[in-house]
Each structure stands twice: as structure tokens, then as C-alpha cells.
Amino acid sequence: MTPTEAGTRPRVEGERELEILEATLTVLAETGYDRLTMDAVATEAKASKATLYRRWSSKPELVVQAICSHKQHPAPPDTGTLRGDLVAAHCGMGGLGDERATAVQAAVVTAMARDPEFAAVYRRDFIAPKLAASRTIFERAQQRGEIPAHIDLEVLASALPGIVLHRIFLLGDEATPGLIERVIDEVILPAALHGPTGSARPTTPEGTP
């Protein structure tokens, strides 16, 4: 096939693209990343493998775009309180309590450990925007005066999903809004509102009061 011939083929876009991405998520949740193939996605989407390769050059690109399209990286919620923002961002459809999202996340954990190309694309296209949105939530709380200025926002931005996913995947807890709210109320909010204490509190330079 010549480049001219390839260029005359119809683009994969619009509703058809969304159907293929949705099929990708279905296969990913059911089989995991290792067993996901372009053939399997093509079958689920009722498309040809050539159709997929006209739009996505590799499996990692297809899977990451499917995950990103499902999440859509909405603007960080702005409810007026830190707790309200955290609950709105992480509970419900597409959040940490979404059953299919949890199954997809389990597949992603495996993929990141085994496929460096996937890990790089996923960190760039999915994790980085999510961390930026999370940081925005805490920055707004600082601007409202809810949390002290010295709080380490880099740590807090990734703490909630890190703790919840640890409990789900390693401890076997169910991904429920109740679990997420417990972590928010018992870990995240105390850390954000009060900051480090005792020997962990930031120190002043030697010789200053």
C-alpha cells in the first residue's frame, strides 16, 4: 500500500472513534493489559485491525487514549470547601469508586510495571493532568485560608488516590464512597489542615529563632 492509497482511506473519528475507545476499555477491564490485543479490540468494536492502526500506531497509545477519553480530565470541582472538592473529584462515576474504573486501574498497574512505553505515555497523558487538577484543589484551599501555607502540596496531591488504591489492590477493600470519605476525613484533611507536628515540622535555619 502506498502513502497515497493510505491517505485516501477514511479517518477514524467522531462516534466511530469513541466506539473503538469504549471497546478498548471493555477488553482491558475483562482481560487485563497483557492479554489485550489489537485483534481483540477490533473484534469487540466490530472493526478491522487495519482500521485501528490507521488511527493508533501502537497498543499503548490506543489504551492510554481510551482511558483519557473515558475520564476526560474535567475541571477540578469548586464547591467552596476542601472536603467538598475532594469528595466531588474522587467519588462517583469515573472516580475511585467506579467499579469499571477500578478494574481498568488494576490492568494499568500491571501494564506500567511491564511495559515502559505504556508507562511513559500514561504518566504524561493521564497522571500528569490528574495530579495538576488535584494540586489545584489544594491550592484553592490555601488561597481560601483553609490550610497553612507551609503544607507540602506535592505530597498531598497524590496522597488520596495512593492510599485508596493501596487498600483496594493490596488489602482487598471494596472501592466505596464510604472508604474514600474515611481516607479523606481521617488522613487527608488532618494532614492538610494541621500539617506536620513535632520533629516533622519544618525547621528554621540554624541560629534563627
C-alpha positions in Angstrom: 0.0 0.0 0.0 1.4 3.4 -1.0 1.2 6.6 1.1 -1.3 8.0 -1.4 -3.5 5.0 -1.1 -3.4 5.2 2.7 -4.2 8.9 2.6 -7.4 8.2 0.7 -8.8 5.9 3.4 -11.4 7.5 5.7 -10.2 8.8 9.1 -11.3 7.2 12.3 -13.0 10.0 14.2 -16.2 11.1 15.8 -18.6 8.4 17.1 -16.6 5.6 15.5 -13.5 6.6 17.4 -15.5 6.7 20.6 -16.9 3.3 19.9 -13.4 1.8 19.4 -12.1 3.5 22.6 -15.1 2.2 24.6 -14.4 -1.3 23.2 -10.8 -0.9 24.3 -11.9 -0.2 27.8 -14.2 -3.2 27.8 -11.4 -5.6 26.7 -9.0 -4.0 29.1 -11.3 -4.4 32.1 -12.2 -8.0 31.1 -8.7 -9.4 30.1 -6.1 -7.1 31.5 -3.4 -5.2 29.6 -1.1 -8.2 28.8 -3.9 -10.1 27.1 -5.4 -7.1 25.3 -4.5 -7.2 21.6 -5.5 -5.0 18.6 -7.3 -8.1 17.2 -9.4 -8.4 20.4 -10.3 -4.7 20.3 -11.1 -4.9 16.6 -13.4 -7.8 17.3 -15.2 -6.1 20.2 -15.6 -2.9 18.1 -16.6 -4.8 15.0 -13.8 -3.1 13.1 -10.7 -4.3 11.2 -7.3 -4.3 12.7 -6.2 -2.1 9.8 -8.8 0.5 10.9 -7.2 0.6 14.4 -3.7 1.1 13.0 -4.8 3.9 10.8 -5.5 5.9 13.9 -3.3 4.4 16.6 0.3 3.3 15.9 0.6 1.1 19.0 -1.3 -0.7 21.8 0.0 1.7 24.5 -1.3 4.8 22.5 -4.7 3.2 22.0 -5.1 2.1 25.6 -4.0 5.4 27.1 -6.2 7.4 24.8 -9.1 5.1 25.7 -8.5 5.8 29.4 -8.1 9.5 28.9 -11.3 9.7 26.8 -13.3 8.0 29.5 -12.1 10.3 32.2 -12.0 13.5 30.1 -10.0 15.3 32.8 -12.9 17.6 33.8 -12.1 20.9 35.5 -11.4 20.5 39.3 -14.6 20.9 41.2 -15.0 24.1 43.2 -17.6 23.5 45.9 -16.1 26.1 48.3 -14.5 23.7 50.7 -11.6 21.3 50.5 -13.6 18.3 51.7 -16.4 19.0 49.2 -13.9 19.3 46.4 -12.1 16.0 47.3 -15.4 14.1 47.6 -16.7 15.5 44.3 -13.4 14.7 42.5 -13.0 11.2 43.7 -16.4 9.7 44.3 -18.9 8.7 41.7 -18.7 7.8 38.0 -15.1 7.7 36.8 -13.7 8.3 40.3 -12.0 5.9 42.7 -15.4 4.3 43.5 -16.3 3.5 39.9 -16.2 -0.3 39.5 -15.1 -0.4 35.9 -12.6 2.3 36.5 -11.1 0.2 39.3 -10.8 -2.8 37.0 -9.1 -0.6 34.4 -6.7 0.7 37.1 -5.8 -2.8 38.1 -4.8 -3.5 34.5 -2.9 -0.3 34.3 -0.8 -1.1 37.4 0.3 -4.3 35.7 1.0 -2.6 32.4 3.1 0.1 34.0 5.3 -2.5 35.6 5.8 -4.5 32.4 5.7 -2.0 29.5 8.0 1.1 29.7 6.4 2.6 26.6 2.9 2.4 28.1 4.2 3.7 31.5 5.7 6.8 29.8 2.6 7.6 27.8 0.3 7.0 30.7 2.3 9.2 33.1 2.4 12.0 30.5 -1.2 11.9 29.2 -3.1 10.7 32.3 -1.3 11.0 35.6 0.2 14.5 35.0 -3.1 16.2 34.3 -4.8 14.3 37.2 -2.0 15.5 39.6 -2.3 19.0 38.3 -6.1 19.0 38.9 -5.5 17.6 42.4 -2.9 20.3 43.2 -5.4 22.9 42.0 -7.9 21.7 44.7 -5.3 22.1 47.4 -4.0 25.5 46.1 -7.6 26.8 46.2 -7.9 25.6 49.8 -4.7 27.5 50.6 -6.0 30.7 48.9 -9.2 30.4 51.0 -7.2 30.1 54.1 -8.3 26.6 54.9 -4.9 25.1 55.0 -1.5 26.6 56.1 0.9 28.0 53.5 3.7 25.6 54.5 1.8 22.4 53.6 3.6 20.2 51.1 1.1 20.2 48.2 3.2 17.8 46.1 2.7 15.1 48.7 -1.0 15.9 49.3 -1.8 15.9 45.6 -1.1 12.2 45.1 -1.9 11.0 48.7 -5.6 10.2 48.4 -5.6 8.0 45.3 -2.4 6.4 46.5 -3.9 5.4 49.9 -7.3 4.3 48.4 -5.7 2.2 45.6 -3.4 0.6 48.2 -6.4 -0.5 50.2 -8.2 -1.8 47.2 -5.5 -3.7 45.5 -3.3 -4.9 48.4 -5.7 -5.1 51.3 -8.8 -6.2 49.4 -11.1 -3.4 50.5 -14.1 -2.6 48.3 -14.0 0.7 46.4 -16.9 2.5 48.0 -17.6 6.2 48.6 -17.5 5.3 52.3 -13.9 4.2 52.1 -12.9 7.2 50.1 -14.6 9.6 52.6 -12.9 7.8 55.5 -9.5 8.4 54.0 -10.4 12.0 53.3 -11.6 12.6 56.9 -9.1 10.5 58.8 -5.9 11.1 56.8 -6.0 13.8 54.1 -7.9 16.5 56.0 -6.0 16.2 59.3 -2.7 16.3 57.3 -3.9 19.3 55.2 -5.4 21.3 58.0 -2.8 20.8 60.7 0.4 20.0 58.8 3.5 18.3 60.3 3.9 18.3 64.0 6.7 17.8 66.5 10.0 16.8 64.9 8.4 16.7 61.4 7.5 20.4 61.4 9.7 22.5 59.0 12.7 23.9 60.9 14.2 27.4 60.6 17.8 27.9 59.6 20.3 27.2 62.3 20.9 30.2 64.6 17.5 31.8 63.9 14.6 31.9 66.5 
